[in-house]
Amino acid sequence: MSGDSIALGPGKVDLLESIDQAGSISEAARQGNISYRRAWDMVDTMNQCFNKPLVESVTGGKGGGGAALTSLGKKVVQIYRNMETKASMATQEEWKSLQNHLKK
């Protein structure tokens, strides 16, 4: 969290990865089945919460504009995914215990 804003979470990291692949916020929103407005708000929140922007606009030209992750944006995605992997590995025993209580 950064103030009252949630700086980062799984949905925001998914959006960052989609922007990186698609090259635009609108296409990333379509891929994630969220509205462009919601995606833009998420990007705006992330950009405001971090010391430097995670996503930057690419000015239009013949092919139109788009968006791209900054080097910090790419680093944040990598750090977050590493955290997920470590958390998953650290909770393997508990997950197995929970699975014993699930209906078969």
Phi and psi in degrees as a GROMACS rama.xvg file:
@    title "Ramachandran Plot"
@    xaxis  label "Phi"
@    yaxis  label "Psi"
@TYPE xy
-135.917  101.836  SER-2
67.264  -128.974  GLY-3
-91.0889  -4.91999  ASP-4
-93.8677  144.806  SER-5
-89.3788  110.36  ILE-6
-69.8202  -35.5065  ALA-7
-158.258  149.198  LEU-8
-168.821  -178.945  GLY-9
-60.2247  -40.5541  PRO-10
-66.6039  -37.5446  GLY-11
-70.1624  -37.9464  LYS-12
-68.282  -39.9384  VAL-13
-57.7982  -43.2388  ASP-14
-63.5054  -43.7592  LEU-15
-58.386  -44.1425  LEU-16
-63.4099  -39.0321  GLU-17
-66.7859  -40.424  SER-18
-62.6133  -41.6588  ILE-19
-61.1847  -40.5238  ASP-20
-76.9586  -42.8545  GLN-21
-84.5289  -28.5548  ALA-22
80.2045  11.3034  GLY-23
-157.953  149.591  SER-24
-69.8194  -40.4158  ILE-25
-64.25  -42.1675  SER-26
-68.8017  -39.5745  GLU-27
-62.3367  -38.6575  ALA-28
-63.185  -45.0016  ALA-29
-59.6873  -45.2952  ARG-30
-62.6919  -33.9998  GLN-31
-92.0574  4.2354  GLY-32
55.0046  42.5861  ASN-33
-125.944  160.768  ILE-34
-71.7241  155.06  SER-35
-59.2468  -41.6205  TYR-36
-59.2355  -44.5538  ARG-37
-62.801  -45.1669  ARG-38
-61.8993  -44.259  ALA-39
-63.272  -41.9905  TRP-40
-61.9957  -40.1706  ASP-41
-64.0726  -44.26  MET-42
-62.6184  -44.4671  VAL-43
-60.5319  -43.519  ASP-44
-61.3449  -47.5981  THR-45
-61.1662  -44.9873  MET-46
-62.6467  -34.0949  ASN-47
-77.5014  -28.8084  GLN-48
-80.4774  -27.9926  CYS-49
-94.7978  158  PHE-50
-60.2158  -32.5324  ASN-51
-132.128  154.576  LYS-52
-61.4185  148.199  PRO-53
-94.8677  -25.6068  LEU-54
-129.295  138.1  VAL-55
-128.238  149.307  GLU-56
-76.0677  144.422  SER-57
-108.052  122.559  VAL-58
-65.2613  148.353  THR-59
-72.8357  164.588  GLY-60
-160.133  -145.514  GLY-61
-57.3919  -42.759  LYS-62
-88.3  0.314764  GLY-63
90.3284  177.528  GLY-64
-90.1024  -164.949  GLY-65
176.793  -157.529  GLY-66
-146.87  154.255  ALA-67
-145.79  152.667  ALA-68
-76.2978  141.858  LEU-69
-78.1298  173.979  THR-70
-62.2152  -35.8235  SER-71
-66.234  -40.3917  LEU-72
-57.6418  -44.5411  GLY-73
-65.7722  -38.7285  LYS-74
-66.8388  -40.9959  LYS-75
-62.2125  -42.5171  VAL-76
-60.133  -46.4972  VAL-77
-62.1266  -45.6273  GLN-78
-61.321  -44.7581  ILE-79
-62.7744  -45.5114  TYR-80
-65.3143  -35.5775  ARG-81
-64.4635  -39.9571  ASN-82
-62.1327  -43.4023  MET-83
-59.3734  -44.6183  GLU-84
-62.2171  -46.0792  THR-85
-63.8785  -41.2765  LYS-86
-64.2664  -41.5162  ALA-87
-62.6666  -43.5214  SER-88
-65.9407  -37.8536  MET-89
-71.4585  -19.2312  ALA-90
-111.233  16.1058  THR-91
-56.9655  -44.9314  GLN-92
-63.2218  -44.179  GLU-93
-65.8528  -38.5278  GLU-94
-63.6524  -42.3179  TRP-95
-62.4961  -39.3571  LYS-96
-63.5862  -42.8753  SER-97
-63.8377  -39.7761  LEU-98
-61.6231  -28.8145  GLN-99
-65.0577  -20.8026  ASN-100
-98.0846  -1.70165  HIS-101
-82.8732  149.595  LEU-102
-65.2049  144.295  LYS-103
